[in-house]
Amino acid sequence: MIVAFAQTKGGVGKTTLAVNLAVERVIRRRRDVLLVDADEQGTATDFACLRGERLGSTGFTLVQLTRGATVRTQLLTLKDKFDDIVIDAGGRDSGALRAALTLADIAIVPFQPRSFDVWTLDKVAALVGEAKVINPGLRAFAIINCADPQGHDNSAAAEALAENTEIAYLDSPVGRRKAFPNCNAIGLSVLEASQPDLKACRELERLADRLDTLPPFLSIDDGV
């Protein structure tokens, strides 16, 4: 399975979700995972370096590919060598993001429950639509990340995301929890913390489980 975390807006927690999902695939599912850092900021690479220094081994393979042509050619070569590939695509409309969408089985598009974030949905949907010309099996799902503990913003964002016809809404929100940045800073997943945040762990596991149980080639009309 190839999963691309895609957005045209930075600061939505895309890299945090990507690295945590990559580790989850390794420690819960015993999968051979390739993590692709396709973001010019290189945050996923920094995470992997911290992880390697702390644990002696990341547990996954990391490649840094930020040029669109390179992303496509290299992944076409590598895709059959790994059980799962997780791509952290840059937080803008880039060649690397577009290339990732032409190869992914699933695109996860995270949004924070804020109007300015949700307004970017149409931009990402346009990219997904273009990618489907080359990759008709691509399934794209919007999720709420950094969800508020309470209040109307979460439900309002969910309603707005559910209205899009190109990207389905996946009801698997991830809360705004300190455990994620705290663990990122030392190269660990929230699943590996010495005193795990159980809510953060459950949310990550639920998202991962949902991805694994999606029917193949699910259409938007079928729902999630």
BAKOL-761692 format. One record per residue (C-alpha): x, y, z. Coordinates in nm, 3 decimals. Example, Ala and Ser with C-alpha at 12.3 -4.5 7.8 and 13.67 -1.06 7.14 Angstrom:
X->1.230; Y->-0.450; Z->0.780
X->1.367; Y->-0.106; Z->0.714
END
This chain:
X->0.000; Y->0.000; Z->0.000
X->0.126; Y->0.346; Z->-0.091
X->-0.012; Y->0.625; Z->0.128
X->0.063; Y->0.988; Z->0.051
X->-0.001; Y->1.264; Z->0.303
X->-0.086; Y->1.557; Z->0.081
X->-0.172; Y->1.922; Z->0.134
X->-0.113; Y->2.255; Z->-0.038
X->-0.100; Y->2.433; Z->0.299
X->0.170; Y->2.395; Z->0.559
X->0.122; Y->2.365; Z->0.933
X->-0.159; Y->2.107; Z->0.927
X->0.043; Y->1.826; Z->1.091
X->0.104; Y->1.629; Z->0.773
X->0.457; Y->1.519; Z->0.863
X->0.356; Y->1.422; Z->1.216
X->0.088; Y->1.190; Z->1.080
X->0.321; Y->1.047; Z->0.816
X->0.603; Y->0.953; Z->1.053
X->0.366; Y->0.816; Z->1.314
X->0.187; Y->0.602; Z->1.057
X->0.520; Y->0.474; Z->0.923
X->0.626; Y->0.364; Z->1.271
X->0.282; Y->0.215; Z->1.339
X->0.313; Y->0.001; Z->1.028
X->0.646; Y->-0.130; Z->1.156
X->0.571; Y->-0.200; Z->1.523
X->0.204; Y->-0.305; Z->1.510
X->0.187; Y->-0.477; Z->1.172
X->0.547; Y->-0.591; Z->1.125
X->0.559; Y->-0.441; Z->0.776
X->0.866; Y->-0.351; Z->0.573
X->0.815; Y->0.024; Z->0.533
X->0.967; Y->0.289; Z->0.309
X->0.921; Y->0.647; Z->0.432
X->0.960; Y->0.901; Z->0.153
X->1.043; Y->1.257; Z->0.254
X->0.918; Y->1.457; Z->-0.044
X->0.901; Y->1.785; Z->0.148
X->1.182; Y->2.033; Z->0.090
X->1.177; Y->2.121; Z->0.460
X->1.305; Y->1.771; Z->0.535
X->1.126; Y->1.732; Z->0.868
X->1.063; Y->1.360; Z->0.820
X->1.436; Y->1.316; Z->0.752
X->1.517; Y->1.504; Z->1.074
X->1.278; Y->1.273; Z->1.261
X->1.450; Y->0.966; Z->1.115
X->1.794; Y->1.098; Z->1.214
X->1.679; Y->1.157; Z->1.572
X->1.521; Y->0.814; Z->1.579
X->1.831; Y->0.641; Z->1.449
X->2.051; Y->0.815; Z->1.705
X->1.816; Y->0.726; Z->1.989
X->1.732; Y->0.366; Z->1.897
X->2.025; Y->0.264; Z->1.682
X->1.788; Y->0.190; Z->1.394
X->1.480; Y->0.361; Z->1.256
X->1.302; Y->0.033; Z->1.179
X->1.209; Y->0.163; Z->0.835
X->1.392; Y->0.276; Z->0.522
X->1.404; Y->0.649; Z->0.446
X->1.463; Y->0.821; Z->0.114
X->1.453; Y->1.194; Z->0.052
X->1.310; Y->1.283; Z->-0.289
X->1.193; Y->1.637; Z->-0.355
X->1.186; Y->1.664; Z->-0.736
X->0.872; Y->1.549; Z->-0.911
X->1.043; Y->1.346; Z->-1.183
X->1.269; Y->1.179; Z->-0.927
X->0.978; Y->1.095; Z->-0.698
X->0.798; Y->0.915; Z->-0.978
X->1.095; Y->0.730; Z->-1.131
X->1.242; Y->0.621; Z->-0.798
X->0.912; Y->0.504; Z->-0.653
X->0.830; Y->0.306; Z->-0.965
X->1.159; Y->0.125; Z->-0.905
X->1.110; Y->0.081; Z->-0.529
X->0.738; Y->0.013; Z->-0.489
X->0.762; Y->-0.366; Z->-0.524
X->1.047; Y->-0.392; Z->-0.272
X->0.844; Y->-0.282; Z->0.032
X->0.517; Y->-0.384; Z->0.196
X->0.413; Y->-0.023; Z->0.250
X->0.530; Y->0.318; Z->0.133
X->0.441; Y->0.633; Z->0.327
X->0.502; Y->0.961; Z->0.145
X->0.528; Y->1.295; Z->0.323
X->0.458; Y->1.535; Z->0.036
X->0.536; Y->1.905; Z->0.069
X->0.284; Y->2.152; Z->0.204
X->0.240; Y->2.332; Z->-0.128
X->0.152; Y->2.260; Z->-0.488
X->0.479; Y->2.107; Z->-0.607
X->0.605; Y->1.859; Z->-0.863
X->0.678; Y->1.615; Z->-0.580
X->0.321; Y->1.635; Z->-0.449
X->0.175; Y->1.587; Z->-0.796
X->0.406; Y->1.292; Z->-0.864
X->0.315; Y->1.130; Z->-0.531
X->-0.054; Y->1.148; Z->-0.619
X->0.004; Y->0.970; Z->-0.951
X->0.146; Y->0.669; Z->-0.764
X->-0.043; Y->0.652; Z->-0.434
X->-0.317; Y->0.406; Z->-0.355
X->-0.449; Y->0.639; Z->-0.085
X->-0.405; Y->1.013; Z->-0.034
X->-0.470; Y->1.144; Z->0.315
X->-0.542; Y->1.517; Z->0.321
X->-0.528; Y->1.655; Z->0.677
X->-0.709; Y->1.973; Z->0.775
X->-0.717; Y->2.161; Z->1.100
X->-1.068; Y->2.268; Z->1.201
X->-1.016; Y->2.629; Z->1.089
X->-1.185; Y->2.807; Z->0.800
X->-0.860; Y->2.904; Z->0.627
X->-0.748; Y->2.541; Z->0.629
X->-1.080; Y->2.403; Z->0.503
X->-1.085; Y->2.660; Z->0.223
X->-0.786; Y->2.485; Z->0.064
X->-0.994; Y->2.172; Z->0.003
X->-1.090; Y->2.272; Z->-0.351
X->-0.724; Y->2.327; Z->-0.444
X->-0.624; Y->1.981; Z->-0.326
X->-0.933; Y->1.829; Z->-0.487
X->-0.827; Y->1.976; Z->-0.823
X->-0.485; Y->1.811; Z->-0.789
X->-0.647; Y->1.479; Z->-0.697
X->-0.874; Y->1.501; Z->-1.001
X->-0.576; Y->1.564; Z->-1.229
X->-0.382; Y->1.275; Z->-1.074
X->-0.672; Y->1.035; Z->-1.130
X->-0.629; Y->1.076; Z->-1.506
X->-0.297; Y->0.893; Z->-1.465
X->-0.385; Y->0.700; Z->-1.149
X->-0.756; Y->0.609; Z->-1.166
X->-0.729; Y->0.385; Z->-0.859
X->-0.632; Y->0.676; Z->-0.633
X->-0.861; Y->0.715; Z->-0.331
X->-0.842; Y->1.047; Z->-0.146
X->-0.969; Y->1.112; Z->0.205
X->-0.986; Y->1.426; Z->0.416
X->-0.933; Y->1.396; Z->0.789
X->-0.942; Y->1.646; Z->1.073
X->-0.606; Y->1.678; Z->1.246
X->-0.530; Y->1.880; Z->1.560
X->-0.898; Y->1.861; Z->1.645
X->-1.021; Y->2.077; Z->1.931
X->-1.120; Y->1.899; Z->2.255
X->-1.465; Y->2.055; Z->2.231
X->-1.662; Y->2.320; Z->2.050
X->-1.837; Y->2.370; Z->1.717
X->-1.531; Y->2.402; Z->1.491
X->-1.474; Y->2.027; Z->1.458
X->-1.828; Y->1.951; Z->1.342
X->-1.839; Y->2.255; Z->1.113
X->-1.514; Y->2.148; Z->0.948
X->-1.639; Y->1.790; Z->0.912
X->-1.956; Y->1.914; Z->0.740
X->-1.756; Y->2.129; Z->0.500
X->-1.514; Y->1.848; Z->0.417
X->-1.795; Y->1.599; Z->0.361
X->-1.945; Y->1.816; Z->0.084
X->-1.654; Y->1.767; Z->-0.156
X->-1.714; Y->1.522; Z->-0.441
X->-1.350; Y->1.445; Z->-0.521
X->-1.219; Y->1.378; Z->-0.170
X->-1.421; Y->1.167; Z->0.073
X->-1.440; Y->1.258; Z->0.441
X->-1.287; Y->0.996; Z->0.672
X->-1.434; Y->1.021; Z->1.020
X->-1.114; Y->0.945; Z->1.210
X->-1.007; Y->1.273; Z->1.373
X->-0.677; Y->1.317; Z->1.553
X->-0.673; Y->1.558; Z->1.844
X->-0.439; Y->1.843; Z->1.923
X->-0.225; Y->1.655; Z->2.174
X->0.115; Y->1.746; Z->2.319
X->0.221; Y->1.384; Z->2.291
X->0.273; Y->1.419; Z->1.916
X->0.525; Y->1.708; Z->1.914
X->0.690; Y->1.580; Z->2.233
X->0.752; Y->1.239; Z->2.079
X->0.850; Y->1.382; Z->1.741
X->1.123; Y->1.584; Z->1.910
X->1.296; Y->1.266; Z->2.029
X->1.234; Y->1.051; Z->1.724
X->0.953; Y->0.839; Z->1.865
X->0.596; Y->0.761; Z->1.773
X->0.329; Y->0.827; Z->2.034
X->0.299; Y->0.449; Z->2.055
X->0.654; Y->0.429; Z->2.193
X->0.644; Y->0.693; Z->2.467
X->0.753; Y->0.584; Z->2.812
X->0.418; Y->0.710; Z->2.944
X->0.193; Y->0.692; Z->2.638
X->-0.096; Y->0.931; Z->2.588
X->-0.369; Y->0.671; Z->2.549
X->-0.600; Y->0.902; Z->2.357
X->-0.327; Y->0.989; Z->2.107
X->-0.244; Y->0.621; Z->2.066
X->-0.606; Y->0.524; Z->2.012
X->-0.656; Y->0.796; Z->1.751
X->-0.345; Y->0.695; Z->1.558
X->-0.438; Y->0.327; Z->1.573
X->-0.794; Y->0.399; Z->1.465
X->-0.672; Y->0.594; Z->1.162
X->-0.430; Y->0.315; Z->1.069
X->-0.700; Y->0.051; Z->1.112
X->-0.942; Y->0.247; Z->0.897
X->-0.689; Y->0.264; Z->0.616
X->-0.636; Y->-0.111; Z->0.632
X->-1.006; Y->-0.191; Z->0.618
X->-1.105; Y->0.038; Z->0.330
X->-1.262; Y->-0.162; Z->0.048
X->-1.054; Y->-0.163; Z->-0.271
X->-1.136; Y->0.111; Z->-0.522
X->-1.396; Y->0.265; Z->-0.295
X->-1.587; Y->0.534; Z->-0.481
X->-1.692; Y->0.862; Z->-0.326
X->-2.057; Y->0.766; Z->-0.381
X->-2.016; Y->0.454; Z->-0.169
X->-1.919; Y->0.656; Z->0.141
X->-1.660; Y->0.561; Z->0.402
END
